[in-house]
């Protein structure tokens, strides 16, 4: 069973830009909605994502916290475009920047559209207790705050907070 172990943080400055090694535009949307998950009717989010010239169908278990089950499958980009049209809620648009720091890769998501102004860094780890070096631009940890998850942002965009 594939597991994702990830910590999520707010970003406090643009200093990360100096360390970014690449950037990829992404568009993603969900085939189920937050209300269905909140009601307990489903235990998994189902997402379609186009990132650059690739596309993926992704499923994540609905637990909050650092560890969740995750299944990720490549799909044809044309299929992803068709699935985006079937999505529930809003579309998430962002640029993901890959930032190397302290021997680890932080994924800094700079949100666009209804979520413009929100910048979140994610760090995937091999173990939930793994040590990592905190860059100066890394702010408050929001791993356990559901409103910062992409599924929540599709239903309740940052611009409405």
Secondary structure in CASP SS format (residue, H / E / C, confidence):
PFRMAT SS
TARGET T0000
AUTHOR 0000-0000-0000
METHOD secondary structure of the structure
MODEL  1
X C 1.00
X C 1.00
X E 1.00
X E 1.00
X E 1.00
X E 1.00
X E 1.00
X E 1.00
X E 1.00
X E 1.00
X E 1.00
X C 1.00
X C 1.00
X C 1.00
X H 1.00
X H 1.00
X H 1.00
X H 1.00
X H 1.00
X E 1.00
X E 1.00
X E 1.00
X E 1.00
X E 1.00
X E 1.00
X E 1.00
X E 1.00
X E 1.00
X E 1.00
X E 1.00
X C 1.00
X C 1.00
X C 1.00
X H 1.00
X H 1.00
X H 1.00
X H 1.00
X H 1.00
X C 1.00
X C 1.00
X C 1.00
X C 1.00
X C 1.00
X E 1.00
X E 1.00
X E 1.00
X E 1.00
X E 1.00
X E 1.00
X E 1.00
X E 1.00
X C 1.00
X C 1.00
X E 1.00
X E 1.00
X E 1.00
X E 1.00
X E 1.00
X E 1.00
X E 1.00
X E 1.00
X C 1.00
X C 1.00
X C 1.00
X C 1.00
X C 1.00
X E 1.00
X E 1.00
X E 1.00
X E 1.00
X E 1.00
X E 1.00
X E 1.00
X E 1.00
X C 1.00
X C 1.00
X H 1.00
X H 1.00
X H 1.00
X H 1.00
X H 1.00
X H 1.00
X H 1.00
X H 1.00
X H 1.00
X C 1.00
X C 1.00
X E 1.00
X E 1.00
X E 1.00
X E 1.00
X E 1.00
X E 1.00
X E 1.00
X E 1.00
X E 1.00
X E 1.00
X E 1.00
X E 1.00
X E 1.00
X E 1.00
X C 1.00
X C 1.00
X E 1.00
X E 1.00
X E 1.00
X E 1.00
X E 1.00
X E 1.00
X E 1.00
X E 1.00
X C 1.00
X H 1.00
X H 1.00
X H 1.00
X C 1.00
X C 1.00
X C 1.00
X E 1.00
X E 1.00
X E 1.00
X E 1.00
X E 1.00
X E 1.00
X C 1.00
X C 1.00
X C 1.00
X C 1.00
X C 1.00
X C 1.00
X C 1.00
X C 1.00
X C 1.00
X C 1.00
X C 1.00
X C 1.00
X C 1.00
X E 1.00
X E 1.00
X E 1.00
X E 1.00
X C 1.00
X C 1.00
X C 1.00
X C 1.00
X H 1.00
X H 1.00
X H 1.00
X C 1.00
X H 1.00
X H 1.00
X H 1.00
X H 1.00
X H 1.00
X H 1.00
X C 1.00
X C 1.00
X H 1.00
X H 1.00
X H 1.00
X C 1.00
END
